[in-house]
Amino acid sequence: MANTTFSGPVRSESTIKTISKNATTGTITEVTTLGGAPVSLSDGDQTLDNATHSGRILLVPDGSQDNTYTLPAPIAGSVFRFVYAGGAADATDAIIVTPGNSNFYIGGITHLDTNADNVTVFSDGNSNSSIQLNVPQAFDITIVGKDTTNYQIFGTVTSTTVPAFADQ
């Protein structure tokens, strides 16, 4: 199929989906959904997928326990934006992991410390596949599929405890 160029706005009454197509098998994979409503994540461990979660704001609840959110395998251009949606400081942690250590984070998170010792923490860029947001008061974390191996990560976390990158 050829490229299409529009000279005016493209409109949709619902959402617009970006896809990738495997050149060999023809398999279609949804990469991101644009214009969808925010998704409220569950208070419990949850595995995310591109069709439902990529391209939308992901509202993370004030958890009743530490919750782990597992990303799908990276696809270039997928975007996951996690925003803390609790009404008070959380007493538990939000943990965001890739499918495994072979899919790792590149980048850093700025920690805005309520004790005034602000720092930026960085992934090691070669194996850190987990980020733990410790007892957050607020956060806005964006994770972008850089290619089929890595995720780029950036954002801010406000809490008394520094977020921690680690291997799974």
C-alpha positions in Angstrom: 0.0 0.0 0.0 1.3 3.5 -0.8 1.7 6.3 1.7 -1.3 8.7 2.0 -0.9 12.4 2.6 -3.6 14.5 4.1 -3.8 18.3 3.7 -6.3 18.8 6.5 -7.1 17.2 9.9 -7.7 13.5 10.1 -10.7 12.8 12.3 -11.9 9.8 14.2 -15.0 9.4 16.3 -13.2 6.9 18.4 -9.4 6.4 18.4 -6.6 6.1 15.9 -4.4 3.0 16.1 -0.8 2.7 15.0 0.2 -0.8 13.8 3.2 -2.7 12.6 3.0 -5.5 10.0 5.3 -8.4 9.8 6.7 -8.4 6.2 7.0 -12.2 6.2 3.8 -13.4 7.9 1.6 -10.4 7.4 0.7 -10.4 11.1 -0.6 -7.1 12.4 0.5 -5.9 15.8 -1.1 -2.8 17.5 1.6 -0.5 18.6 -0.3 2.4 20.2 -3.8 3.8 20.5 -4.2 7.6 20.2 -7.1 9.4 21.7 -8.3 6.7 24.0 -9.5 7.5 27.5 -7.2 6.9 30.4 -6.9 3.3 31.7 -7.3 2.7 35.5 -4.9 0.0 36.4 -5.9 -2.6 39.0 -4.7 -2.7 42.6 -2.8 -5.9 42.0 -0.2 -7.3 39.6 -1.1 -6.7 36.0 0.3 -7.6 32.6 -0.1 -4.8 30.0 -0.5 -5.1 26.3 -0.1 -2.6 23.4 -3.7 -2.7 22.2 -5.2 -1.7 25.5 -2.4 0.3 27.2 0.1 1.9 24.8 -0.6 5.5 23.9 -2.9 6.1 26.8 -2.4 7.5 30.3 -2.2 4.7 32.8 -3.7 5.7 36.1 -1.9 3.8 39.0 -4.0 3.5 42.2 -3.0 4.0 45.8 -2.2 0.3 46.3 -3.1 -2.0 49.2 0.1 -3.9 48.5 3.2 -3.5 46.2 1.8 -3.8 42.6 3.9 -5.0 39.7 3.0 -3.9 36.2 4.6 -6.0 33.4 5.2 -4.4 30.0 4.8 -6.3 26.8 7.9 -7.0 24.6 9.1 -3.7 23.3 7.9 -2.4 19.9 9.5 0.7 18.5 7.1 3.6 19.1 4.9 2.1 21.8 4.4 4.5 24.7 3.3 3.8 28.2 2.7 6.8 30.5 2.2 5.9 34.2 0.6 8.6 36.4 -0.1 8.2 40.1 -3.8 8.6 40.7 -4.0 8.2 44.5 -5.5 10.9 46.6 -2.7 10.7 49.3 0.8 9.4 49.7 1.0 5.7 49.0 2.3 3.4 51.7 3.2 0.7 49.0 5.3 0.6 45.9 4.6 0.5 42.2 7.0 -1.7 40.3 7.2 -1.6 36.5 9.1 -4.4 34.8 9.9 -5.5 31.2 9.2 -9.1 30.1 12.7 -10.0 31.3 16.4 -8.9 31.6 17.0 -9.1 27.9 14.5 -6.2 27.5 16.0 -3.4 29.6 15.6 0.3 30.4 17.8 3.1 29.1 17.4 6.5 30.8 16.7 8.0 34.1 14.1 9.2 36.6 14.3 12.5 38.5 13.5 11.9 42.2 11.9 14.9 43.8 12.5 14.2 47.5 10.2 15.6 50.1 13.3 15.6 52.4 15.1 18.0 49.9 17.9 15.7 48.7 16.8 15.6 45.0 18.7 13.2 42.7 18.4 11.6 39.3 18.7 7.8 39.2 19.8 6.1 36.0 19.4 2.6 34.7 22.6 0.7 33.9 21.7 0.7 30.2 22.4 -3.0 29.8 20.3 -5.2 32.1 18.1 -3.1 34.4 14.6 -4.3 33.6 12.8 -3.2 36.7 12.0 0.2 38.2 10.6 0.4 41.8 8.7 3.6 42.7 9.0 3.5 46.5 6.1 4.9 48.6 5.2 7.6 46.0 3.3 10.8 46.7 3.2 11.6 42.9 4.8 10.3 39.7 4.7 10.7 36.0 6.8 8.1 34.2 6.9 7.6 30.4 8.4 4.5 28.9 8.9 4.3 25.1 9.7 1.3 23.0 13.0 2.3 21.5 13.3 -0.9 19.3 12.5 -4.6 19.8 14.9 -4.9 22.7 15.0 -1.7 24.8 12.7 0.8 26.4 13.6 4.4 26.9 12.5 5.7 30.4 12.1 9.2 31.8 10.0 11.1 34.2 9.7 12.2 37.8 8.8 10.6 41.1 8.0 12.5 44.3 8.5 10.6 47.5 10.8 10.3 50.6 12.5 7.2 49.1 14.6 7.2 45.9 13.3 5.0 43.1 15.4 2.0 42.3 16.5 0.3 39.0 17.4 -3.3 39.2 17.6 -6.6 37.2 14.7 -9.0 37.6 
